[in-house]
Amino acid sequence: MVEPVTQDQREFVYRLSLSLSRSTINELDGSIRKFIAELGGHLEADRSYLVMLEEATQTASMTHEICRPGILPQIKAIQNEPMERFPWLTGQLDDMPVVSIPDVDHLPDVAKEEKLEFRRQGIRSLVMVGMKLEGRVAGILGFDFLGRSEAPDSAMTEFLIQLGEVLGSSLHRQILTGRNARYENSLYRYSDQFPGVVFQFRMYPDGRVSFPFISTKVETMFGLAVDLLRPDARPSAGGAEESVGGALSGSG
């Protein structure tokens, strides 16, 4: 029987959710660190951390870490680690939202590499929450216990799942913002290398149209001022915007 999340746990989830949702994109990294620190303190973990998985390189890097006094940090050691080193753990995170290891010494033989790594870090037990973004595990929220065995009950597991979803949505927001920034920088960098006009066209539910990006060649080709075509347009309430990218080729 699954035990229900307690009232205190629900309030904890709500409070941390509110803190992240109210953070601007510039404040978000600090809010994520505070989120991890507060949750780690609640669990009395020796180390609390966030590991992000890079899909293109299939590597893992620790981005945030909070340690109790006297505990050796691992953030410098866990950078660009090939995920193929840990096939058992990768499989567990794909299958289950929360992976609990009550005793590292009792890991199965197929988890040989994982056992060696956990022992290197001095871990007795650990709990990991996998965060899936766009259908794949993109991050791991982890908690290490060096001196004791720890295994969450069903209520605590549900509590961790909820918090993992909250943090995952904020990470998704952060990732998308980074992608958009890189996309915009690429447009500015490469648009003048094309013979035509490169543009981004956006139509809103109320029928309004804007060009969030349009290359400066529109001035020489069509005599239209870029500033007039790239106004600060905001979508009206009550509908999502539609975005299309394209290019108009031409000579001259």
Backbone as CSV, one residue per row, in Angstrom:
resi,resn,N_x,N_y,N_z,CA_x,CA_y,CA_z,C_x,C_y,C_z
1,MET,0.844,-1.210,0.000,0.000,0.000,0.000,0.877,1.257,0.000
2,VAL,0.571,2.181,-0.922,1.330,3.422,-1.022,0.852,4.400,0.045
3,GLU,1.784,4.849,0.872,1.440,5.807,1.919,1.274,7.199,1.315
4,PRO,0.278,7.955,1.749,0.065,9.294,1.193,1.137,10.275,1.661
5,VAL,1.378,11.268,0.807,2.289,12.347,1.172,1.680,13.126,2.328
6,THR,2.493,13.462,3.306,1.974,14.153,4.485,1.689,15.622,4.181
7,GLN,0.957,16.266,5.087,0.655,17.683,4.938,1.931,18.512,4.936
8,ASP,2.878,18.185,5.817,4.155,18.904,5.857,4.901,18.764,4.541
9,GLN,4.868,17.572,3.955,5.548,17.358,2.679,4.876,18.138,1.562
10,ARG,3.544,18.170,1.558,2.827,18.944,0.543,3.174,20.432,0.644
11,GLU,3.245,20.946,1.867,3.604,22.350,2.061,5.038,22.617,1.626
12,PHE,5.918,21.641,1.866,7.313,21.764,1.451,7.396,21.850,-0.077
13,VAL,6.676,20.963,-0.765,6.655,20.975,-2.230,6.107,22.301,-2.740
14,TYR,5.026,22.766,-2.152,4.404,24.018,-2.590,5.366,25.200,-2.413
15,ARG,6.027,25.253,-1.262,6.927,26.383,-0.980,8.109,26.420,-1.951
16,LEU,8.724,25.280,-2.194,9.854,25.251,-3.115,9.401,25.493,-4.554
17,SER,8.210,25.006,-4.907,7.662,25.258,-6.243,7.460,26.750,-6.463
18,LEU,6.914,27.406,-5.465,6.656,28.839,-5.556,7.949,29.624,-5.707
19,SER,8.972,29.213,-4.966,10.264,29.896,-5.036,10.867,29.810,-6.435
20,LEU,10.812,28.627,-7.038,11.367,28.462,-8.381,10.538,29.204,-9.420
21,SER,9.211,29.129,-9.314,8.354,29.753,-10.321,8.465,31.271,-10.306
22,ARG,8.780,31.845,-9.165,8.897,33.301,-9.060,10.279,33.812,-9.457
23,SER,11.213,32.920,-9.707,12.575,33.326,-10.052,12.656,33.730,-11.518
24,THR,13.319,34.855,-11.775,13.603,35.225,-13.157,14.669,34.275,-13.684
25,ILE,14.880,34.286,-14.993,15.859,33.378,-15.574,17.262,33.660,-15.020
26,ASN,17.537,34.926,-14.694,18.846,35.272,-14.130,18.982,34.809,-12.679
27,GLU,17.874,34.647,-11.992,17.890,34.205,-10.600,17.784,32.688,-10.465
28,LEU,17.454,32.029,-11.569,17.070,30.622,-11.498,18.189,29.721,-10.997
29,ASP,19.410,29.949,-11.422,20.510,29.079,-11.007,20.696,29.124,-9.489
30,GLY,20.630,30.326,-8.919,20.737,30.454,-7.469,19.559,29.815,-6.758
31,SER,18.369,29.915,-7.349,17.186,29.307,-6.746,17.265,27.786,-6.792
32,ILE,17.839,27.243,-7.864,18.020,25.787,-7.965,18.984,25.311,-6.885
33,ARG,20.050,26.047,-6.677,21.007,25.671,-5.633,20.337,25.695,-4.248
34,LYS,19.542,26.727,-4.007,18.834,26.833,-2.730,17.847,25.680,-2.562
35,PHE,17.159,25.326,-3.649,16.216,24.207,-3.657,16.927,22.920,-3.229
36,ILE,18.080,22.629,-3.844,18.836,21.407,-3.550,19.337,21.423,-2.114
37,ALA,19.831,22.576,-1.674,20.351,22.682,-0.306,19.253,22.445,0.717
38,GLU,18.083,23.038,0.492,16.990,22.899,1.454,16.456,21.469,1.496
39,LEU,16.344,20.847,0.333,15.869,19.466,0.293,16.899,18.519,0.919
40,GLY,18.184,18.756,0.648,19.229,17.938,1.258,19.239,18.062,2.767
41,GLY,19.000,19.271,3.271,18.915,19.466,4.713,17.718,18.752,5.308
42,HIS,16.613,18.772,4.575,15.406,18.089,5.028,15.630,16.581,5.149
43,LEU,16.413,16.029,4.217,16.696,14.595,4.212,17.899,14.226,5.082
44,GLU,18.607,15.256,5.580,19.820,15.055,6.367,20.878,14.292,5.572
45,ALA,20.995,14.647,4.296,21.981,14.023,3.418,23.354,14.636,3.649
46,ASP,24.392,13.837,3.427,25.757,14.345,3.546,26.161,15.136,2.305
47,ARG,25.690,14.672,1.143,25.887,15.416,-0.102,24.555,15.485,-0.828
48,SER,24.283,16.648,-1.384,23.091,16.840,-2.219,23.570,17.494,-3.496
49,TYR,23.085,17.022,-4.639,23.700,17.501,-5.880,22.764,17.331,-7.066
50,LEU,23.141,18.007,-8.140,22.446,17.878,-9.412,23.472,17.505,-10.470
51,VAL,23.187,16.442,-11.190,24.026,16.005,-12.310,23.203,16.152,-13.580
52,MET,23.779,16.808,-14.586,23.098,16.964,-15.869,23.742,16.048,-16.903
53,LEU,22.910,15.437,-17.736,23.373,14.514,-18.759,23.332,15.210,-20.116
54,GLU,24.438,15.162,-20.814,24.540,15.789,-22.132,24.256,14.738,-23.204
55,GLU,23.153,14.938,-23.922,22.721,13.933,-24.890,23.711,13.780,-26.042
56,ALA,24.253,14.891,-26.527,25.138,14.838,-27.696,26.407,14.037,-27.424
57,THR,26.964,14.192,-26.228,28.229,13.512,-25.889,28.041,12.293,-25.002
58,GLN,26.797,12.089,-24.525,26.499,10.974,-23.617,27.423,11.004,-22.395
59,THR,27.548,12.193,-21.812,28.365,12.366,-20.619,27.543,12.997,-19.502
60,ALA,28.060,12.870,-18.287,27.393,13.420,-17.106,28.334,14.384,-16.394
61,SER,27.790,15.513,-15.955,28.581,16.503,-15.221,27.768,17.031,-14.050
62,MET,28.413,17.120,-12.889,27.760,17.688,-11.720,27.784,19.210,-11.832
63,THR,26.615,19.829,-11.707,26.511,21.280,-11.846,26.321,21.995,-10.506
64,HIS,25.726,21.321,-9.529,25.487,21.901,-8.211,25.791,20.839,-7.157
65,GLU,26.380,21.274,-6.050,26.668,20.340,-4.958,26.679,21.084,-3.631
66,ILE,26.037,20.507,-2.649,26.028,21.040,-1.287,26.460,19.915,-0.359
67,CYS,27.504,20.165,0.433,28.033,19.151,1.340,27.923,19.614,2.793
68,ARG,27.683,18.669,3.671,27.724,18.974,5.095,29.166,19.250,5.496
69,PRO,29.400,20.008,6.577,30.776,20.307,7.013,31.595,19.031,7.199
70,GLY,32.812,19.062,6.661,33.715,17.932,6.799,33.581,16.879,5.717
71,ILE,32.593,17.021,4.817,32.383,16.048,3.743,33.134,16.510,2.491
72,LEU,33.890,15.603,1.889,34.706,15.939,0.725,33.827,16.164,-0.506
73,PRO,33.907,17.335,-1.142,33.114,17.591,-2.358,33.573,16.711,-3.523
74,GLN,32.653,16.473,-4.463,32.951,15.637,-5.627,32.741,16.364,-6.953
75,ILE,32.341,17.617,-6.903,31.925,18.298,-8.125,33.050,18.407,-9.151
76,LYS,34.282,18.594,-8.715,35.393,18.693,-9.662,35.718,17.342,-10.288
77,ALA,35.487,16.273,-9.542,35.803,14.931,-10.043,34.749,14.407,-11.007
78,ILE,33.513,14.908,-10.890,32.431,14.392,-11.728,32.096,15.412,-12.809
79,GLN,32.918,15.404,-13.829,32.729,16.287,-14.978,33.000,15.481,-16.248
80,ASN,32.054,15.551,-17.178,32.195,14.874,-18.468,32.471,13.376,-18.328
81,GLU,31.765,12.756,-17.378,31.909,11.312,-17.164,31.081,10.560,-18.221
82,PRO,31.684,9.630,-18.963,30.914,8.859,-19.958,29.844,8.008,-19.275
83,MET,28.600,8.148,-19.712,27.522,7.375,-19.101,27.634,5.885,-19.394
84,GLU,28.370,5.521,-20.433,28.537,4.100,-20.752,29.332,3.369,-19.672
85,ARG,29.988,4.132,-18.798,30.699,3.513,-17.670,29.738,2.903,-16.668
86,PHE,28.504,3.424,-16.631,27.548,3.018,-15.596,26.254,2.489,-16.220
87,PRO,26.312,1.390,-16.944,25.115,0.888,-17.640,24.002,0.456,-16.696
88,TRP,24.355,-0.114,-15.542,23.313,-0.549,-14.607,22.532,0.648,-14.082
89,LEU,23.228,1.686,-13.643,22.558,2.870,-13.101,21.736,3.570,-14.174
90,THR,22.273,3.652,-15.380,21.537,4.277,-16.480,20.218,3.550,-16.738
91,GLY,20.282,2.228,-16.724,19.072,1.438,-16.929,18.062,1.619,-15.816
92,GLN,18.546,1.688,-14.575,17.643,1.896,-13.444,16.924,3.238,-13.543
93,LEU,17.646,4.284,-13.907,17.058,5.621,-14.006,16.069,5.708,-15.167
94,ASP,16.307,4.941,-16.225,15.361,4.914,-17.341,14.036,4.275,-16.929
95,ASP,14.122,3.279,-16.029,12.939,2.492,-15.670,12.162,3.041,-14.474
96,MET,12.854,3.724,-13.545,12.217,4.141,-12.293,12.471,5.617,-12.011
97,PRO,11.463,6.337,-11.520,11.664,7.757,-11.221,12.592,7.992,-10.033
98,VAL,12.613,7.062,-9.078,13.489,7.180,-7.911,14.278,5.876,-7.754
99,VAL,15.601,5.998,-7.700,16.477,4.838,-7.502,17.069,4.937,-6.103
100,SER,16.776,3.933,-5.275,17.280,3.898,-3.903,18.265,2.741,-3.757
101,ILE,19.439,3.051,-3.212,20.455,2.026,-2.948,20.730,2.054,-1.450
102,PRO,20.067,1.197,-0.660,20.217,1.234,0.800,21.612,0.877,1.288
103,ASP,22.329,0.052,0.511,23.684,-0.324,0.901,24.493,-0.603,-0.358
104,VAL,25.490,0.223,-0.593,26.329,0.093,-1.784,26.965,-1.289,-1.872
105,ASP,27.342,-1.883,-0.725,28.007,-3.189,-0.718,27.106,-4.311,-1.227
106,HIS,25.786,-4.075,-1.264,24.851,-5.104,-1.689,24.404,-4.942,-3.138
107,LEU,25.087,-4.077,-3.883,24.750,-3.921,-5.296,25.043,-5.221,-6.048
108,PRO,24.279,-5.515,-7.103,24.508,-6.754,-7.866,25.838,-6.708,-8.622
109,ASP,26.279,-7.856,-9.056,27.563,-7.947,-9.765,27.583,-7.114,-11.038
110,VAL,26.419,-6.970,-11.682,26.374,-6.189,-12.927,26.622,-4.696,-12.674
111,ALA,26.582,-4.276,-11.403,26.819,-2.872,-11.052,28.239,-2.678,-10.509
112,LYS,29.175,-3.418,-11.060,30.559,-3.383,-10.569,31.160,-1.978,-10.639
113,GLU,31.007,-1.306,-11.791,31.577,0.034,-11.955,30.914,1.034,-11.013
114,GLU,29.601,0.911,-10.858,28.874,1.802,-9.948,29.360,1.610,-8.513
115,LYS,29.538,0.369,-8.115,29.992,0.086,-6.755,31.371,0.686,-6.498
116,LEU,32.279,0.555,-7.468,33.622,1.113,-7.322,33.574,2.638,-7.177
117,GLU,32.725,3.267,-7.978,32.626,4.731,-7.938,32.014,5.198,-6.627
118,PHE,30.965,4.541,-6.167,30.332,4.932,-4.906,31.279,4.716,-3.730
119,ARG,32.031,3.640,-3.757,33.009,3.397,-2.694,34.109,4.451,-2.715
120,ARG,34.522,4.844,-3.917,35.546,5.895,-4.030,35.089,7.163,-3.331
121,GLN,33.802,7.468,-3.428,33.258,8.672,-2.809,32.910,8.471,-1.336
122,GLY,33.110,7.263,-0.826,32.820,6.991,0.580,31.342,6.863,0.899
123,ILE,30.522,6.506,-0.092,29.073,6.465,0.089,28.645,5.126,0.684
124,ARG,27.789,5.183,1.696,27.166,3.977,2.243,25.844,3.692,1.531
125,SER,25.011,4.723,1.372,23.741,4.570,0.668,23.422,5.867,-0.069
126,LEU,22.522,5.788,-1.026,22.170,6.986,-1.796,20.785,6.838,-2.408
127,VAL,20.221,8.003,-2.724,18.918,8.078,-3.377,19.061,9.020,-4.562
128,MET,18.565,8.589,-5.728,18.649,9.408,-6.930,17.271,9.566,-7.549
129,VAL,16.978,10.780,-7.986,15.710,11.084,-8.651,16.027,11.443,-10.095
130,GLY,15.541,10.628,-11.029,15.766,10.926,-12.440,14.750,11.913,-12.958
131,MET,15.221,12.915,-13.697,14.324,13.927,-14.262,14.322,13.802,-15.778
132,LYS,13.175,13.448,-16.322,13.060,13.264,-17.757,12.547,14.532,-18.417
133,LEU,13.261,14.959,-19.449,12.862,16.111,-20.246,12.787,15.657,-21.697
134,GLU,11.643,15.904,-22.330,11.437,15.508,-23.722,11.662,14.007,-23.907
135,GLY,11.228,13.211,-22.921,11.250,11.769,-23.040,12.537,11.069,-22.652
136,ARG,13.538,11.784,-22.223,14.795,11.144,-21.833,15.243,11.685,-20.482
137,VAL,16.054,10.888,-19.778,16.615,11.343,-18.506,17.675,12.401,-18.804
138,ALA,17.416,13.618,-18.368,18.328,14.727,-18.647,19.060,15.209,-17.401
139,GLY,18.579,14.809,-16.230,19.214,15.246,-14.991,18.974,14.259,-13.870
140,ILE,19.859,14.295,-12.875,19.747,13.428,-11.710,19.893,14.288,-10.460
141,LEU,18.880,14.258,-9.625,18.930,14.902,-8.316,19.326,13.817,-7.316
142,GLY,20.492,13.977,-6.677,21.014,12.900,-5.855,21.303,13.301,-4.419
143,PHE,21.257,12.290,-3.540,21.523,12.496,-2.114,22.369,11.324,-1.606
144,ASP,23.534,11.641,-1.077,24.458,10.624,-0.565,24.427,10.598,0.954
145,PHE,24.517,9.392,1.503,24.581,9.189,2.948,25.834,8.352,3.225
146,LEU,26.806,8.958,3.886,28.099,8.297,4.034,28.158,7.365,5.235
147,GLY,27.402,7.658,6.282,27.550,6.892,7.507,26.371,6.039,7.894
148,ARG,25.329,6.022,7.053,24.147,5.254,7.429,23.424,4.736,6.201
149,SER,22.619,3.717,6.401,21.777,3.182,5.345,20.467,3.956,5.312
150,GLU,20.043,4.325,4.120,18.826,5.120,3.976,17.993,4.551,2.840
151,ALA,16.720,4.315,3.098,15.810,3.831,2.061,14.460,4.516,2.251
152,PRO,14.018,5.334,1.293,12.751,6.053,1.454,11.552,5.118,1.411
153,ASP,10.543,5.400,2.250,9.305,4.641,2.177,8.469,5.168,1.014
154,SER,7.274,4.620,0.817,6.467,4.989,-0.344,6.049,6.457,-0.313
155,ALA,5.756,6.996,0.874,5.372,8.407,0.974,6.545,9.310,0.615
156,MET,7.738,8.967,1.111,8.921,9.758,0.794,9.260,9.655,-0.688
157,THR,9.067,8.466,-1.260,9.328,8.296,-2.691,8.418,9.193,-3.513
158,GLU,7.130,9.227,-3.174,6.187,10.093,-3.884,6.553,11.565,-3.691
159,PHE,6.975,11.913,-2.491,7.433,13.269,-2.174,8.610,13.664,-3.080
160,LEU,9.563,12.750,-3.241,10.735,13.018,-4.083,10.356,13.100,-5.559
161,ILE,9.408,12.276,-5.982,8.951,12.336,-7.369,8.350,13.704,-7.666
162,GLN,7.520,14.204,-6.758,6.897,15.510,-6.948,7.943,16.620,-7.019
163,LEU,8.927,16.557,-6.133,9.972,17.578,-6.142,10.840,17.466,-7.391
164,GLY,11.070,16.232,-7.862,11.814,16.053,-9.094,11.094,16.665,-10.283
165,GLU,9.770,16.553,-10.309,8.987,17.158,-11.384,9.049,18.680,-11.323
166,VAL,9.015,19.212,-10.110,9.108,20.667,-9.932,10.457,21.175,-10.432
167,LEU,11.532,20.527,-9.986,12.866,20.955,-10.414,13.049,20.727,-11.911
168,GLY,12.514,19.607,-12.416,12.648,19.310,-13.840,12.027,20.380,-14.721
169,SER,10.880,20.916,-14.321,10.236,21.961,-15.127,11.082,23.231,-15.159
170,SER,11.738,23.547,-14.050,12.613,24.727,-14.016,13.872,24.505,-14.855
171,LEU,14.405,23.286,-14.811,15.558,22.969,-15.645,15.194,23.048,-17.121
172,HIS,13.987,22.572,-17.451,13.521,22.658,-18.832,13.452,24.113,-19.282
173,ARG,12.935,24.945,-18.427,12.860,26.385,-18.715,14.252,26.959,-18.943
174,GLN,15.207,26.567,-18.101,16.573,27.058,-18.229,17.219,26.570,-19.528
175,ILE,17.000,25.297,-19.865,17.568,24.724,-21.085,16.994,25.399,-22.323
176,LEU,15.677,25.604,-22.345,15.040,26.236,-23.498,15.521,27.670,-23.685
177,THR,15.722,28.378,-22.576,16.231,29.752,-22.671,17.626,29.756,-23.278
178,GLY,18.453,28.797,-22.864,19.799,28.693,-23.430,19.762,28.361,-24.909
179,ARG,18.858,27.463,-25.296,18.734,27.107,-26.712,18.308,28.318,-27.536
180,ASN,17.332,29.066,-27.023,16.846,30.240,-27.750,17.942,31.281,-27.914
181,ALA,18.756,31.462,-26.866,19.856,32.431,-26.939,20.878,31.999,-27.991
182,ARG,21.202,30.685,-28.004,22.165,30.193,-28.998,21.609,30.308,-30.406
183,TYR,20.303,30.039,-30.537,19.647,30.144,-31.842,19.690,31.583,-32.362
184,GLU,19.384,32.514,-31.472,19.386,33.918,-31.876,20.782,34.390,-32.244
185,ASN,21.781,33.978,-31.455,23.162,34.352,-31.766,23.590,33.794,-33.115
186,SER,23.158,32.555,-33.407,23.498,31.947,-34.695,22.861,32.705,-35.850
187,LEU,21.609,33.135,-35.662,20.942,33.906,-36.707,21.708,35.182,-37.017
188,TYR,22.105,35.904,-35.985,22.835,37.152,-36.200,24.192,36.896,-36.838
189,ARG,24.822,35.780,-36.439,26.182,35.509,-36.908,26.212,35.109,-38.380
190,TYR,25.214,34.334,-38.798,25.287,33.743,-40.133,24.340,34.365,-41.156
191,SER,23.429,35.199,-40.736,22.406,35.688,-41.666,23.000,36.486,-42.822
192,ASP,24.052,37.253,-42.573,24.618,38.084,-43.635,25.427,37.277,-44.642
193,GLN,25.635,35.981,-44.367,26.381,35.147,-45.307,25.478,34.576,-46.406
194,PHE,24.144,34.731,-46.257,23.211,34.204,-47.233,22.821,35.288,-48.232
195,PRO,22.525,34.880,-49.483,22.206,35.890,-50.506,20.846,36.535,-50.328
196,GLY,19.961,35.918,-49.531,18.633,36.479,-49.354,18.403,37.021,-47.965
197,VAL,17.142,37.217,-47.648,16.755,37.724,-46.337,16.398,36.536,-45.440
198,VAL,17.024,36.459,-44.286,16.706,35.430,-43.301,15.791,36.059,-42.257
199,PHE,14.685,35.383,-41.958,13.737,35.991,-41.034,13.041,34.939,-40.186
200,GLN,12.474,35.404,-39.078,11.593,34.600,-38.230,10.241,35.294,-38.221
201,PHE,9.226,34.548,-38.615,7.886,35.103,-38.763,7.001,34.573,-37.637
202,ARG,6.244,35.436,-36.996,5.411,35.016,-35.873,4.003,35.589,-36.030
203,MET,3.009,34.698,-35.916,1.614,35.132,-35.998,0.919,34.811,-34.671
204,TYR,0.142,35.765,-34.155,-0.548,35.613,-32.884,-2.016,35.276,-33.097
205,PRO,-2.674,34.700,-32.087,-4.096,34.307,-32.235,-5.019,35.440,-32.629
206,ASP,-4.658,36.682,-32.270,-5.550,37.801,-32.628,-5.287,38.332,-34.038
207,GLY,-4.395,37.652,-34.787,-4.143,38.047,-36.166,-2.934,38.933,-36.365
208,ARG,-2.359,39.434,-35.272,-1.175,40.280,-35.402,0.015,39.463,-35.881
209,VAL,0.950,40.132,-36.543,2.143,39.491,-37.089,3.369,40.286,-36.658
210,SER,4.462,39.578,-36.371,5.713,40.271,-36.070,6.876,39.468,-36.639
211,PHE,8.028,40.107,-36.732,9.259,39.479,-37.175,10.281,39.606,-36.041
212,PRO,10.354,38.617,-35.120,11.315,38.702,-34.022,12.757,38.843,-34.518
213,PHE,13.038,38.234,-35.688,14.355,38.412,-36.293,14.185,38.577,-37.789
214,ILE,14.919,39.528,-38.353,15.002,39.668,-39.803,16.349,40.297,-40.118
215,SER,17.049,39.725,-41.074,18.414,40.185,-41.347,18.416,41.555,-42.008
216,THR,19.544,42.229,-41.875,19.645,43.619,-42.354,19.573,43.730,-43.875
217,LYS,19.705,42.601,-44.603,19.633,42.664,-46.062,18.254,43.076,-46.557
218,VAL,17.251,43.056,-45.675,15.925,43.502,-46.078,15.951,44.978,-46.463
219,GLU,16.899,45.728,-45.891,17.005,47.155,-46.215,17.504,47.359,-47.641
220,THR,18.574,46.606,-48.019,19.149,46.799,-49.359,18.286,46.153,-50.443
221,MET,17.603,45.058,-50.113,16.819,44.357,-51.131,15.440,44.963,-51.344
222,PHE,14.815,45.417,-50.241,13.423,45.873,-50.344,13.212,47.308,-49.852
223,GLY,14.272,47.921,-49.329,14.143,49.285,-48.842,13.308,49.420,-47.584
224,LEU,13.217,48.336,-46.799,12.434,48.357,-45.563,13.359,48.455,-44.359
225,ALA,13.044,49.337,-43.426,13.869,49.504,-42.237,13.672,48.323,-41.282
226,VAL,14.793,47.756,-40.820,14.729,46.605,-39.911,13.986,46.949,-38.633
227,ASP,14.215,48.152,-38.089,13.573,48.543,-36.828,12.055,48.586,-36.934
228,LEU,11.538,48.859,-38.120,10.087,48.906,-38.300,9.491,47.502,-38.383
229,LEU,10.309,46.543,-38.793,9.827,45.170,-38.944,10.061,44.314,-37.710
230,ARG,10.880,44.827,-36.773,11.176,44.061,-35.563,10.689,44.806,-34.328
231,PRO,9.399,45.124,-34.242,8.902,45.825,-33.055,8.854,44.888,-31.867
232,ASP,8.734,45.456,-30.699,8.591,44.656,-29.476,7.165,44.161,-29.410
233,ALA,6.881,43.047,-30.049,5.521,42.510,-30.056,5.341,41.508,-28.947
234,ARG,4.221,41.584,-28.263,3.903,40.640,-27.193,2.606,39.907,-27.543
235,PRO,2.561,38.592,-27.307,1.326,37.872,-27.608,0.205,38.292,-26.685
236,SER,-0.999,38.330,-27.223,-2.143,38.673,-26.387,-2.500,37.505,-25.499
237,ALA,-3.209,37.779,-24.404,-3.587,36.716,-23.475,-4.578,35.780,-24.140
238,GLY,-4.486,34.501,-23.753,-5.480,33.542,-24.195,-5.092,32.742,-25.413
239,GLY,-3.802,32.694,-25.761,-3.423,31.859,-26.898,-1.938,31.783,-27.067
240,ALA,-1.469,30.690,-27.651,-0.044,30.499,-27.894,0.305,31.064,-29.260
241,GLU,1.540,31.485,-29.397,1.971,32.048,-30.657,2.475,30.955,-31.583
242,GLU,2.484,31.249,-32.860,2.988,30.309,-33.848,4.228,30.921,-34.442
243,SER,5.310,30.150,-34.578,6.573,30.684,-35.054,7.066,29.896,-36.251
244,VAL,7.488,30.606,-37.298,7.995,29.972,-38.509,9.248,30.682,-38.925
245,GLY,10.285,29.912,-39.320,11.508,30.524,-39.819,11.609,30.326,-41.317
246,GLY,12.297,31.235,-42.029,12.425,31.050,-43.466,13.438,31.986,-44.059
247,ALA,13.567,31.948,-45.378,14.502,32.826,-46.060,13.932,33.196,-47.426
248,LEU,14.092,34.457,-47.806,13.720,34.923,-49.139,14.998,35.169,-49.913
249,SER,15.216,34.373,-50.946,16.446,34.549,-51.715,16.253,35.633,-52.762
250,GLY,17.367,36.251,-53.153,17.287,37.294,-54.158,18.665,37.718,-54.557
251,SER,18.764,38.507,-55.576,20.065,38.986,-56.036,20.262,40.409,-55.581
252,GLY,21.498,40.845,-55.702,21.784,42.215,-55.355,22.439,42.340,-54.023
